[in-house]
Amino acid sequence: MAFTLPDLPYAHDALAAAGMSKETLEYHHDKHHNAYVDKLNELVAGTEWESKSLEDIVKGTYNNGAVAQSGIFNNASQHWNHTQFWEMMAPKPGAIPSELEKALTDSFGSVDEFKKKFSEAGVGQFGSGWVWLARNADGSLVVTKTENGVNPLCFDQTALLGCDVWEHSYYIDFRNARPKYLSNFLDNLVNWENVASRM
């Protein structure tokens, strides 16, 4: 069964007023994400991974000791990451649900402190990668950063919130100002209801 590019859960211009332009989504979703899907289908054809779920491919092809991951992993993980990313944003995000606010406060001291740690991790990710709010198996919450397409699935964690810090995610709207992109993401784009639903 071939993997397919999921539709955005909103129009291409729906996030523009909140800081992510139609042009960014056209390039990021329609071109970058689509390229990962196409390449993944090409790479898994005729292999043991062809009939596996996306999650199984990510977990099964991740090599913790490798300096560079395989092409199958890179494209599968980026397909998974981006599928989550689109769902983690909304045109009108709304307030943070009380249960999520409590969990963030219990884990980081306050919502503002969580946002500070999340932004610092994203800014501090050298080169391309992602920053995550993840839940460990014991229920504790952590902020992590990962290189390239690596994600919480690789470490048996649950991804609650992720932000793409590859330049293609923000260069059209923010040029090289990754800190501003991350602040805007947290303040204006995060679908907190979606984050809470992952708890």
HUWOVEN-V749414 format. One record per backbone hydrogen bond with DSSP energy under -1.0 kcal/mol. CO is the residue of the C=O (numbers start at 1). NH is the residue of the N-H. E is the energy in kcal/mol with one decimal. If there is no record, write none. Layout:
co=CO nh=NH e=E
co=CO nh=NH e=E
This chain:
co=11 nh=14 e=-1.7
co=15 nh=20 e=-2.1
co=16 nh=19 e=-1.6
co=21 nh=25 e=-2.1
co=22 nh=26 e=-2.4
co=23 nh=27 e=-2.2
co=24 nh=28 e=-3.6
co=25 nh=29 e=-2.1
co=25 nh=30 e=-1.2
co=27 nh=32 e=-2.6
co=28 nh=33 e=-2.5
co=29 nh=34 e=-1.2
co=31 nh=35 e=-2.0
co=32 nh=36 e=-1.6
co=33 nh=37 e=-1.9
co=34 nh=38 e=-2.6
co=35 nh=39 e=-2.4
co=36 nh=40 e=-2.5
co=37 nh=41 e=-2.3
co=38 nh=42 e=-1.8
co=39 nh=43 e=-2.6
co=40 nh=44 e=-2.4
co=44 nh=47 e=-2.5
co=47 nh=50 e=-1.3
co=49 nh=52 e=-1.5
co=53 nh=57 e=-2.1
co=54 nh=58 e=-2.4
co=55 nh=59 e=-2.5
co=56 nh=60 e=-2.6
co=57 nh=61 e=-1.9
co=63 nh=66 e=-1.6
co=70 nh=74 e=-2.6
co=71 nh=75 e=-2.1
co=72 nh=76 e=-2.5
co=73 nh=77 e=-3.3
co=74 nh=78 e=-1.8
co=75 nh=79 e=-1.8
co=76 nh=80 e=-2.4
co=77 nh=81 e=-3.3
co=78 nh=82 e=-2.3
co=79 nh=83 e=-2.0
co=80 nh=84 e=-2.0
co=81 nh=85 e=-2.5
co=82 nh=86 e=-2.3
co=83 nh=87 e=-1.0
co=84 nh=88 e=-1.6
co=86 nh=89 e=-1.0
co=88 nh=191 e=-3.1
co=97 nh=101 e=-2.6
co=98 nh=102 e=-2.4
co=99 nh=103 e=-1.8
co=100 nh=104 e=-2.6
co=101 nh=105 e=-2.5
co=102 nh=106 e=-3.0
co=103 nh=107 e=-1.9
co=104 nh=108 e=-2.8
co=105 nh=109 e=-2.0
co=110 nh=114 e=-1.9
co=111 nh=115 e=-2.6
co=112 nh=116 e=-2.1
co=113 nh=117 e=-2.4
co=114 nh=118 e=-2.8
co=115 nh=119 e=-2.6
co=116 nh=120 e=-2.5
co=117 nh=121 e=-2.3
co=118 nh=122 e=-2.2
co=119 nh=123 e=-2.8
co=120 nh=124 e=-2.2
co=128 nh=148 e=-2.2
co=129 nh=165 e=-2.6
co=130 nh=146 e=-2.6
co=131 nh=163 e=-2.5
co=132 nh=144 e=-2.2
co=133 nh=160 e=-2.7
co=133 nh=161 e=-1.9
co=134 nh=142 e=-2.6
co=135 nh=158 e=-2.4
co=136 nh=139 e=-2.0
co=140 nh=136 e=-3.1
co=142 nh=134 e=-3.0
co=144 nh=132 e=-3.3
co=146 nh=130 e=-2.4
co=147 nh=150 e=-2.2
co=151 nh=154 e=-1.7
co=152 nh=155 e=-1.7
co=152 nh=157 e=-2.4
co=153 nh=156 e=-1.5
co=158 nh=135 e=-2.5
co=161 nh=133 e=-2.9
co=163 nh=131 e=-1.9
co=166 nh=169 e=-1.9
co=167 nh=170 e=-1.3
co=167 nh=171 e=-2.7
co=170 nh=174 e=-3.4
co=171 nh=175 e=-1.6
co=174 nh=177 e=-2.4
co=176 nh=178 e=-1.8
co=177 nh=181 e=-1.9
co=178 nh=182 e=-2.5
co=179 nh=183 e=-2.3
co=180 nh=184 e=-2.6
co=181 nh=185 e=-2.4
co=182 nh=186 e=-2.4
co=183 nh=187 e=-2.4
co=184 nh=188 e=-2.6
co=185 nh=189 e=-1.6
co=185 nh=190 e=-1.5
co=189 nh=90 e=-1.9
co=190 nh=192 e=-1.4
co=191 nh=195 e=-1.9
co=192 nh=196 e=-2.6
co=193 nh=197 e=-1.8
co=195 nh=198 e=-1.2
co=196 nh=199 e=-1.5
